[in-house]
Amino acid sequence: MKIHFYGTGASEGFPALFCECESCQQARRSGGKDIRTRSSLQIDDSVLIDFSPDTFAHTIHDGLRLTEINNLLITHSHPDHFYPMDVANVLMPMARTHEGRRLQVYGNRRIGEVLNSILLNNSESEKKIIFNELHSFQKVQMDDYEVTPLRADHMRNEECFIYSISKSGKRVLCSFDTAMFSEEVWAAISESYFDCVILDCTSIDKDSYFSGHMGFGENVKIKGRMLKQKNAGEKTIFIATHFAHSFAPFHERLSKLFMSDGFIPAYDGLEIMI
């Protein structure tokens, strides 16, 4: 299973759009791995998790080929994770695609409502965009992948998801935008072993700074419990992502900060194989 990170920043990106703080100004000068677009990652060739407002940039600067994406998994409706106006560009006249082209979109009820409001009165959308409503802890088959949406602790008025995704004996846990896992989530993954664990680390040095997000100390606690419960092992790859600009998410700084606890800081363009 190949995992490619396109965006590793929080909702404002890094450097933040209008920010003149020292960190953002330094990131503009340093560039490279210090530039963080909004969250999105790809699994193998055909699965994209979240469709951020930076998706166009990902196609230009990081090789994302949307023509090969057949399955779009959405975690929740916040606009840094789901930008539906661009999803609609799969339709004519914005795109000429082969007759059998289908984009399968998976998400909660709110994602379906937003899509329907965008696609209203477009008869072609019924052929090209297929919405699949998901529910927490209800497993679905998505081509060769087994996908289990787990309830994220992020929004009170929406059923947000983190995803357990498995294929050919390999399993990844993708946890954008969530606070610490609920006991319901721990129970749901109790029999699962993960080869890769991706965790929200929005506030880096400060745990529970933002509601519905985590800091690195909480990431370490999750790793410890997963190791104890044998949900992970020595070969499991732990990756932190979704970093806010307020906490100076420079790649070199994070690499040093995370090293002793065995975490990799994600950066835009990071690709791993499990």
BAFITI-799645 format. One record per residue: residue number from 1; y, z, x of N, C-alpha, C in turn. Coordinates in steps of 0.05 Angstrom, whole numbers, plus 32768, in hexadecimal, padded with zeros to 4 digits. Atoms other than C-alpha are relative to their C-alpha. Layout:
 resi   nY   nZ   nX  caY  caZ  caX   cY   cZ   cX
  NUM    Y    Z    X    Y    Z    X    Y    Z    X
...
This chain:
 resi   nY   nZ   nX  caY  caZ  caX   cY   cZ   cX
    1 7FE8 8000 8011 8000 8000 8000 8019 8000 8012
    2 7FE8 8003 7FF0 8043 7FEB 801D 8018 800C 7FEF
    3 7FE9 7FF4 800E 8082 8013 800B 8019 7FF9 8010
    4 7FE7 8009 7FF3 80C7 7FF6 801A 8018 800D 7FF1
    5 7FE8 7FF3 800C 8107 801E 800E 8018 7FED 8002
    6 7FE8 8010 8000 8143 7FF5 7FF9 8019 8012 7FFF
    7 7FE9 7FEF 8003 8173 802D 7FE5 7FF8 801D 8003
    8 8008 7FE4 7FFB 8172 8076 7FFD 8018 8013 7FFC
    9 7FE9 7FEF 8005 81B6 8091 7FE7 7FFF 800B 7FE4
   10 7FFC 7FF5 801B 81CB 80BA 7FAB 8012 7FED 7FF0
   11 7FF3 8012 8013 81F4 809E 7F71 8019 7FF3 800C
   12 7FE7 800B 7FF5 8233 8093 7F9C 7FFB 7FEE 8018
   13 8005 800E 7FE8 8210 8073 7FD7 800C 800E 8018
   14 7FF5 7FF5 7FE8 8222 8082 801F 8007 7FE9 8014
   15 7FE8 7FF0 8008 825A 8078 8032 8007 7FFC 7FE2
   16 7FF8 8001 801C 8272 8088 7FEC 8018 7FED 7FFC
   17 7FED 8016 8005 829D 8052 7FCC 801D 8006 8007
   18 7FE4 7FFA 7FFC 82E1 8074 7FCD 8005 8017 8014
   19 7FFE 7FE8 7FF1 82D3 80AD 7FFC 800C 7FFC 801C
   20 7FF4 8000 7FE6 82FC 80BB 803A 7FF9 8018 8011
   21 8009 7FE9 7FF0 82D6 80F8 8053 7FF7 7FF6 801C
   22 8007 8007 7FE4 82C4 80FA 809D 7FE5 7FF2 8001
   23 801B 800C 7FFF 827B 80EA 808F 8000 7FE3 7FF7
   24 8000 801C 800B 8289 80AC 8065 800F 7FED 8013
   25 7FF2 8011 7FED 82BB 8092 8097 7FEF 7FFA 8019
   26 8012 8004 7FE9 8289 809C 80D0 7FEA 7FED 7FF8
   27 8016 8012 8008 8252 8079 80A8 800A 7FE3 7FFF
   28 7FF5 801B 8000 8280 803C 809F 8002 7FF5 801C
   29 7FFE 8009 7FE4 8289 803A 80EA 7FE4 7FFB 800C
   30 801B 8001 7FF3 8240 8046 80FE 7FEE 7FEC 7FF3
   31 8011 8014 800D 821E 801A 80C9 7FE3 8006 8004
   32 801D 7FFD 7FFB 81D4 800D 80D2 7FF2 8012 7FEC
   33 8010 7FEE 8011 81A6 8044 80B8 8011 8015 7FF2
   34 7FEF 7FED 800D 81E2 806D 80A4 800C 7FF5 7FE5
   35 7FF7 800C 801A 81F2 803D 806A 7FEA 8004 7FEC
   36 8014 7FFA 8014 81CE 8053 802B 8009 7FF5 7FE5
   37 7FFB 800B 801A 81CE 802A 7FEB 7FF1 8011 7FEB
   38 800C 7FF0 8016 81B6 8045 7FA7 7FE2 7FFB 7FFF
   39 801D 7FFD 7FFD 816D 8057 7F9F 7FF0 7FEA 7FF3
   40 8014 8014 800A 8136 8023 7F98 7FEB 7FFD 8016
   41 8014 8007 7FEC 80F4 8015 7FBA 7FEC 7FED 7FF3
   42 8014 8013 8008 80BD 7FE1 7FB7 7FE5 8009 8009
   43 801C 7FFB 7FF9 8072 7FEA 7FB7 7FF2 7FE5 8001
   44 800D 801A 7FFC 804B 7FAF 7FD3 8013 7FEA 7FF9
   45 7FEF 8017 8005 8066 7F6D 7FBA 800C 7FFE 7FE5
   46 7FF9 8006 801C 806E 7F74 7F70 800B 8018 7FF0
   47 7FF8 7FE8 800E 8084 7FBB 7F5E 801B 800A 800B
   48 7FE6 7FF5 7FF8 80CD 7FD4 7F60 8005 8019 7FF0
   49 7FF9 7FE7 800E 80DF 801C 7F50 801E 8003 8000
   50 7FE4 7FFE 8006 8125 8020 7F33 800F 7FE6 8008
   51 7FF0 8019 7FFD 8158 7FE7 7F2E 801D 8009 8001
   52 7FE5 7FF4 7FFC 8199 8000 7F4C 8016 7FEB 7FFE
   53 7FEA 8014 8000 81DE 7FE0 7F49 8003 7FF2 801B
   54 8000 800D 7FE6 81D2 7FCD 7F92 7FE9 7FEC 8004
   55 8017 8011 7FFD 8196 7FA2 7F83 8007 7FE4 800B
   56 7FF8 801A 7FF5 81BC 7F61 7F90 8003 8002 801E
   57 7FFC 7FFD 7FE3 81CF 7F7B 7FD5 7FE4 8002 800E
   58 801B 7FFE 7FF5 8185 7F8C 7FE1 7FF3 7FE5 8003
   59 800C 801B 7FFE 8172 7F44 7FD4 800D 7FF0 8017
   60 7FF2 800E 7FEB 81A6 7F2B 8005 7FFB 800B 801C
   61 8000 7FF3 7FE6 81A2 7F5E 803D 7FE5 800C 8009
   62 8019 7FF2 7FF8 815C 7F7B 803A 7FE7 7FF1 7FF6
   63 8018 8010 8005 812E 7F43 8023 7FF2 8004 7FE5
   64 800D 7FFC 801A 811F 7F5A 7FDC 7FFE 7FE5 7FF1
   65 8005 8019 800E 8100 7F1F 7FB7 7FF9 8007 7FE2
   66 8004 7FF9 801C 8109 7F2D 7F6D 7FEE 7FEC 7FF2
   67 8012 8014 800C 80E3 7EED 7F5D 7FE3 8009 8002
   68 801C 7FF7 7FFD 80A4 7F12 7F74 7FFB 801B 7FF2
   69 8002 7FE6 800D 80B2 7F53 7F4E 7FF6 7FFB 7FE3
   70 800B 8003 801B 8086 7F55 7F0F 8002 801A 7FF0
   71 8000 7FE6 800D 808A 7FA0 7F00 8017 8011 800A
   72 7FE9 7FF0 7FFA 80C8 7FCA 7EFD 7FFD 801B 7FF3
   73 8003 7FE5 8009 80BF 8015 7EF8 801B 800E 8001
   74 7FE6 7FF2 8000 80FE 803C 7EE3 7FFC 801E 7FFC
   75 8003 7FE3 8002 8105 8087 7EED 8010 800C 7FEA
   76 7FEF 7FF5 8016 813F 8093 7EBD 8018 7FED 7FFE
   77 7FEB 8013 8007 817E 8073 7EA1 801A 8003 800F
   78 7FE8 7FFE 7FF1 81B3 808B 7ED1 8006 7FE6 800F
   79 7FFA 801B 7FF7 81D8 804C 7EE9 7FFA 7FFB 801E
   80 8007 8005 7FE4 81C9 8057 7F33 7FE2 7FFA 8003
   81 801D 8006 7FFF 817F 804F 7F21 7FF8 7FE9 7FED
   82 8006 8015 8013 8182 801D 7EE8 801A 7FF2 7FF9
   83 7FE8 8011 8005 81B6 7FE5 7EE5 7FF7 7FE8 7FEF
   84 800D 8014 8011 819F 7FBD 7EA8 800D 7FE5 7FFE
   85 7FF2 801A 8001 81D4 7F87 7EAA 7FF4 7FEC 8014
   86 800C 8011 7FEC 81B4 7F6C 7EE9 7FE3 7FF9 7FFA
   87 801C 8006 8009 816D 7F72 7ECD 8000 7FE8 7FED
   88 7FFE 8015 8013 8184 7F43 7E96 8004 7FE5 800D
   89 7FFC 801A 7FF2 8193 7F0E 7ECB 7FE6 7FF1 8005
   90 801A 800F 7FFF 8149 7EFB 7ECA 7FFF 7FEA 7FEB
   91 8000 8013 8017 815B 7ED4 7E8B 8012 7FE8 8006
   92 7FEE 8017 7FFF 817A 7E8F 7E84 801B 8007 7FF3
   93 7FFE 8015 7FEB 81AD 7E77 7E95 8003 800C 801C
   94 7FFC 7FF3 7FE5 81B1 7EAA 7ECF 7FE9 7FFA 8013
   95 8017 8004 7FEE 816B 7E9A 7EE9 7FEF 7FEA 7FF4
   96 8014 8014 8007 813D 7E5E 7EE6 7FE6 8009 800C
   97 801A 7FF5 7FF7 80F6 7E79 7EE9 7FEA 7FF0 7FF3
   98 8016 800F 800C 80B2 7E5C 7EDB 7FF9 800B 7FE5
   99 8005 7FFB 801C 8099 7E5C 7E94 7FF2 801B 7FFB
  100 800F 7FE7 8003 8069 7E96 7E9E 800C 8019 800B
  101 7FF2 7FE9 7FF3 809B 7EC4 7EC0 8003 8017 7FEC
  102 7FFD 7FE8 8011 8096 7F0A 7EA2 8009 8018 8012
  103 7FF8 7FE7 7FF2 80BB 7F49 7EBA 7FF8 8017 7FEF
  104 8009 7FE9 800E 8097 7F87 7EA4 8011 8018 8008
  105 7FEF 7FE9 7FFB 80C7 7FC2 7E9E 7FF4 8018 7FF4
  106 800D 7FE7 8009 80AB 8008 7E99 8015 8017 8002
  107 7FED 7FEA 7FFF 80D4 8045 7E87 7FFF 8010 7FE6
  108 7FFF 7FEF 8018 80E6 8079 7E53 800D 7FF2 7FE9
  109 7FF4 800C 8018 8100 806D 7E0D 801C 7FF7 8004
  110 7FE4 8007 7FFB 8148 806D 7E24 8003 7FE6 800F
  111 7FFF 801A 7FF1 813A 8034 7E55 7FFC 7FE9 7FEC
  112 8004 8015 8014 811F 800B 7E1B 8018 7FFC 7FEE
  113 7FE8 8002 8011 815C 801A 7DF0 8017 7FF1 800F
  114 7FEB 800D 7FF0 818C 8005 7E28 7FFA 7FE3 8004
  115 8008 801C 7FFD 8165 7FC5 7E35 8005 7FF1 7FE6
  116 7FFC 800D 801A 8165 7FB4 7DEB 801D 7FFA 7FFA
  117 7FE4 8004 8006 81B0 7FBD 7DE6 800C 7FEA 8011
  118 7FF6 8016 7FEE 81BB 7F8D 7E21 7FF5 7FE5 7FF7
  119 800E 801A 8006 8189 7F59 7E09 8001 7FF8 7FE3
  120 7FFE 8005 801D 819C 7F5A 7DBF 8007 7FE3 7FFB
  121 7FFC 801C 8009 8198 7F15 7D9F 7FF9 7FEB 8015
  122 800A 8013 7FEC 8179 7EF5 7DDD 7FE3 7FFC 7FFC
  123 801C 8005 8007 8139 7ED5 7DC5 7FEE 7FFD 8019
  124 8010 8005 7FE8 8123 7EC3 7E0C 7FF7 801B 800C
  125 8007 7FE6 7FF4 8122 7F0D 7E20 7FE5 800A 7FF6
  126 801A 7FF8 800A 80E5 7F18 7DF4 7FE9 7FF4 8010
  127 8014 800D 7FF0 80BF 7EE8 7E20 8000 8009 801D
  128 7FFD 7FFB 7FE3 80DA 7EFB 7E65 7FFF 801D 8008
  129 7FFE 7FE4 7FF9 80E6 7F46 7E63 7FEF 8010 7FEC
  130 8012 7FF1 8011 80AE 7F72 7E48 8004 801E 8006
  131 7FFC 7FE3 7FFC 80BF 7FBC 7E3E 7FE7 8010 7FF8
  132 8017 7FEE 8004 8088 7FF0 7E44 800A 801D 8000
  133 7FF7 7FE4 8001 809A 8036 7E2C 7FEC 8013 800B
  134 8012 7FEC 7FF4 807D 806E 7E55 8006 801C 7FF5
  135 7FFD 7FE4 8008 8071 80B7 7E45 7FF4 8012 8016
  136 8009 7FEE 7FEA 8069 80F1 7E74 7FE3 8007 7FFF
  137 801C 7FF9 7FFC 8023 80FD 7E8E 7FEC 7FEE 7FF3
  138 8012 8013 800C 8006 80C1 7E6A 7FFC 7FE8 8014
  139 8007 8013 7FEC 7FE4 8094 7E9D 8000 7FE3 7FF4
  140 8002 801C 8008 7FEC 8048 7E99 7FF6 7FEF 8017
  141 8009 8013 7FEC 7FCD 800D 7EBD 8015 7FEA 8002
  142 7FEC 8014 7FFB 8000 7FDE 7EDC 7FF5 7FEC 8015
  143 800E 8012 7FEE 7FDC 7FA2 7EFA 7FEB 8010 800F
  144 8014 7FF1 7FF0 7FB4 7FC1 7F33 8007 801D 8005
  145 7FF5 7FE5 7FFA 7FDB 8002 7F32 7FFA 8013 7FE8
  146 8002 7FEB 8014 7FCC 8042 7F0D 8019 8011 8002
  147 7FE6 7FF3 7FFF 800F 8062 7EFB 8000 8017 7FEC
  148 7FFD 7FE8 8011 801A 80A8 7EE0 801D 8009 8002
  149 7FE4 7FF5 8001 8062 80BA 7ECB 7FFE 801E 7FFD
  150 7FFF 7FE3 8001 806E 8103 7ED8 801D 8009 7FF9
  151 7FE6 7FF8 800A 80A7 8129 7EB8 8012 800B 8016
  152 7FED 7FF6 7FEC 80E2 8131 7EE7 8012 8015 7FF4
  153 7FED 7FEC 8008 8111 816C 7EE3 801C 7FF6 8008
  154 7FE7 800D 7FF8 8152 8144 7EE2 8015 8000 7FEA
  155 7FEE 8001 8017 8171 813A 7E9D 7FF4 800E 7FE9
  156 800A 7FF2 8017 816B 8165 7E60 7FFE 7FEE 7FE7
  157 8000 8011 8018 8178 812D 7E2E 7FF1 7FE6 8004
  158 800F 8018 7FFB 8149 80F9 7E4C 7FE6 8007 800E
  159 801A 7FFC 7FF4 8100 80F6 7E60 7FFF 7FF0 801A
  160 7FFF 800D 7FE6 8109 80E5 7EAA 7FE5 8002 800E
  161 801A 8001 7FF4 80CE 80D3 7ED6 8001 8001 801F
  162 8008 8006 7FE5 80B2 80DA 7F1B 7FE4 7FF3 7FFD
  163 8018 8010 8004 8075 80AE 7F28 7FEA 8005 8014
  164 8018 8000 7FEF 802F 80B6 7F43 7FF4 7FE4 7FFD
  165 8009 801C 8000 8017 8070 7F56 7FE9 7FFD 8013
  166 8018 8004 7FEF 7FD2 805E 7F71 7FF5 7FE4 7FFE
  167 800C 801A 7FFF 7FAF 8020 7F87 7FEC 8000 8017
  168 8014 8003 7FEB 7F6F 8013 7FAE 7FFC 8019 8011
  169 8005 7FE7 7FF3 7F65 805C 7FBF 8018 800D 800E
  170 7FE7 7FF5 7FF4 7FAD 8068 7FD7 8012 8009 7FE9
  171 7FEF 7FF5 8015 7FDF 8092 7FB0 801B 8009 800B
  172 7FE5 7FF8 7FF8 802A 809D 7FB5 800D 800F 7FE9
  173 7FF0 7FF1 8013 8057 80CF 7F92 801D 7FFA 8005
  174 7FE4 8008 7FFD 809D 80B4 7F87 8012 8011 7FEF
  175 7FF1 7FEB 800E 80CE 80EB 7F74 801E 7FFD 8005
  176 7FE3 8002 8000 8115 80D1 7F6D 800B 8014 7FEB
  177 7FF1 7FF1 8014 8146 80FE 7F48 7FEF 8015 7FF0
  178 800D 7FE9 800E 8122 813F 7F38 8005 8019 8010
  179 8000 7FE6 7FF3 8128 8188 7F46 7FE3 8007 8006
  180 801B 7FF8 7FFA 80EA 81B1 7F59 7FED 7FF9 7FE9
  181 8013 8008 8014 80AB 819C 7F36 7FF9 8017 7FED
  182 8009 7FEC 8014 8098 81C0 7EF6 7FE3 8006 8003
  183 801D 7FFA 7FFF 8055 81E2 7EEF 7FEF 7FEB 7FF1
  184 800E 8015 800F 8043 81AB 7EBE 7FFA 7FE8 8013
  185 8004 8015 7FEC 804C 8178 7EF7 7FEA 8009 8013
  186 8015 7FF6 7FED 8023 81A3 7F27 7FE4 7FFE 7FF4
  187 801A 8001 800D 7FEB 81A7 7EF4 7FF6 7FE3 7FFE
  188 8007 801C 8003 7FED 815B 7EEA 7FF6 7FF3 801A
  189 8008 800C 7FE7 7FE5 814C 7F34 7FEB 8011 800F
  190 8011 7FED 7FF3 7FB5 8185 7F43 7FE7 7FF3 800C
  191 8018 800C 7FF6 7F7A 8156 7F4E 8006 7FE7 8011
  192 7FF8 8018 7FF2 7FA1 8120 7F73 8007 8005 801D
  193 7FF8 7FFF 7FE4 7FA8 8114 7FBD 8013 7FE9 8006
  194 7FEB 8014 7FFB 7FE6 80EF 7FD5 8001 7FF8 801D
  195 7FFD 800A 7FE5 7FEB 80C3 8012 801E 7FFE 8008
  196 7FE3 8000 7FFB 8037 80C1 800C 800E 800F 7FEA
  197 7FF0 7FF0 8013 8069 80F0 7FEB 801D 7FFB 8006
  198 7FE4 8006 7FFD 80B1 80DB 7FE0 8010 8013 7FEE
  199 7FF3 7FEA 800F 80E1 8112 7FCB 801F 7FFD 8001
  200 7FE3 7FFE 8003 8129 8117 7FB2 800A 8016 8013
  201 7FF5 7FEC 7FED 8153 8139 7FE8 801F 7FFD 7FFF
  202 7FE4 8006 8004 8199 812F 7FCB 8013 8011 8010
  203 7FED 7FEE 7FF4 81BA 816D 7FE7 7FF8 800A 801C
  204 8008 7FFC 7FE4 8195 816F 802A 8000 801E 8008
  205 7FFF 7FE5 7FF5 81AC 81B2 8048 8001 8016 7FEB
  206 7FFC 7FEC 8014 81B8 81D6 8006 7FEE 7FFB 7FE8
  207 8012 8003 8017 8181 81E1 7FD3 800E 8005 7FE6
  208 7FF6 7FFC 801B 8190 81DC 7F89 801E 7FFE 7FFD
  209 7FE3 8003 8001 81D7 81C7 7F96 8009 7FF0 7FE8
  210 7FFB 8011 8018 81D5 8191 7F60 7FEA 8005 7FEC
  211 8015 7FFD 8015 81B1 819B 7F1E 7FEF 7FE6 7FFF
  212 8012 8016 8002 8174 816F 7F1A 7FFA 7FF2 801A
  213 8005 800C 7FE6 816F 8162 7F64 7FF5 8016 8013
  214 800B 7FED 7FEC 8152 8183 7FA3 800F 7FFE 801A
  215 7FF8 8001 7FE4 8166 8195 7FE9 7FE7 8001 8012
  216 8017 8002 7FEE 8139 8193 8027 7FEF 8019 7FFF
  217 8010 7FE7 8002 8123 81DC 8021 7FEC 7FFE 7FEA
  218 8011 8003 8017 8106 81CC 7FDD 7FEA 7FEB 8006
  219 8014 8014 7FF8 80E4 818E 7FFA 7FEA 800D 8011
  220 8014 7FF2 7FEF 80C2 81BA 802E 7FEE 8012 7FEF
  221 8011 7FEF 8011 80AA 81EA 7FF8 7FEC 7FEF 7FF0
  222 8013 8011 800E 808B 81B0 7FD1 7FEA 7FF7 8013
  223 8014 8008 7FEC 8068 8197 8010 7FEC 8017 8005
  224 8012 7FE9 7FFB 804D 81DD 801D 7FEC 8004 7FEA
  225 8013 7FFB 8017 8030 81E4 7FD8 7FEC 7FE9 7FFE
  226 8012 8017 8002 8013 819D 7FD9 7FEA 8003 8016
  227 8014 7FFC 7FEB 7FF0 81AD 801B 7FED 8016 7FF9
  228 8010 7FEA 8008 7FD7 81EF 8001 7FEC 7FF9 7FEA
  229 8011 8008 8017 7FBC 81D0 7FC1 7FEF 7FE7 8006
  230 800F 8018 7FF8 7F9E 8195 7FE8 8008 7FE7 7FF1
  231 7FF5 8019 800B 7FCB 8162 7FC5 8009 7FEE 8016
  232 7FF8 800F 7FE8 7FDD 814C 800B 7FF1 800B 8018
  233 800E 7FF7 7FE8 7FC1 8151 8051 8010 7FF9 8019
  234 7FF3 8005 7FE6 7FD2 8147 809B 800B 7FE3 8002
  235 7FF8 801C 7FFE 7FD7 80FB 8092 8013 7FF7 7FEA
  236 7FED 8007 8015 8004 80FD 8054 801B 7FFD 800C
  237 7FE5 8005 7FF6 8048 80DF 8062 8014 800B 7FEC
  238 7FEB 7FF4 8011 8082 8108 8046 801B 7FF4 8007
  239 7FE7 800E 7FFC 80C4 80E4 803D 8015 800C 7FED
  240 7FE9 7FF7 8010 8107 80FF 8025 8014 7FE9 7FFC
  241 7FED 8016 8006 813A 80D1 8003 8014 8009 7FEC
  242 7FEC 7FFC 8014 8174 80CC 7FD2 8015 8015 800A
  243 7FED 7FED 7FF3 81A9 80ED 7FFF 801C 7FFC 7FF7
  244 7FE4 8001 8009 81EF 80FE 7FE7 8012 7FFF 8019
  245 7FED 8003 7FEA 822B 80EC 8013 800C 801B 8009
  246 7FF3 7FE6 7FFB 8245 8134 800E 7FF2 8010 8017
  247 8010 7FF0 7FED 820F 814C 803E 7FFA 7FF1 801A
  248 8002 800F 7FE7 8219 811B 8078 7FE4 7FF5 8006
  249 801C 8009 7FFD 81D8 80F4 8071 7FFD 7FEA 8016
  250 8003 8013 7FEA 81DB 80D2 80B5 7FE2 8001 8009
  251 801D 8002 7FFA 8196 80B9 80C9 7FF8 8012 8018
  252 8007 7FF0 7FE8 8196 80DA 810E 8000 801E 7FFA
  253 7FFF 7FE4 8008 81AB 811D 80F1 7FE8 8008 7FEF
  254 8016 7FF9 8012 8176 811B 80BB 7FE5 7FFF 800F
  255 8018 8002 7FF1 8140 8106 80EC 7FFB 801A 8010
  256 8003 7FE7 7FF1 814D 8144 8116 7FFB 8017 7FED
  257 8002 7FEA 8013 8154 8171 80DA 7FE4 8002 7FF4
  258 801A 8002 800E 8112 815A 80BA 7FE8 8001 8012
  259 8017 8004 7FEE 80E7 8152 80F8 7FEC 8017 8001
  260 8012 7FE9 7FFD 80CB 8198 80FE 7FEF 8005 7FE8
  261 800F 7FFC 8019 80B4 8198 80B6 7FEF 7FE7 7FF8
  262 8011 8017 8004 8092 8154 80BC 8009 7FED 7FEA
  263 7FF5 8012 8014 80C0 812C 808E 800D 7FE8 800E
  264 7FF1 8018 7FF8 80DB 80E5 8098 8018 7FFD 7FEE
  265 7FE9 8007 8011 8122 80D8 8080 7FFF 7FE3 7FFA
  266 7FFF 801C 8008 8122 8097 8059 801A 7FF4 8008
  267 7FE7 8010 7FFC 8155 8062 806B 7FFC 7FE5 7FF3
  268 8002 801A 800C 8165 8020 804C 7FF2 7FEC 8013
  269 8010 8012 7FF0 8131 7FEF 8066 7FE7 800D 800B
  270 8018 7FF3 7FF6 80FC 8023 8078 7FE7 7FF4 7FF1
  271 8018 800A 800C 80B6 8007 806D 7FE8 800E 800D
  272 8018 7FF3 7FF6 8074 802C 8073 7FE8 7FF5 7FF2
  273 801A 8007 800C 802B 801D 8066 7FEF 8018 7FFD
  274 8013 7FEA 8004 7FFA 804E 8049 7FE5 7FF5 7FF9
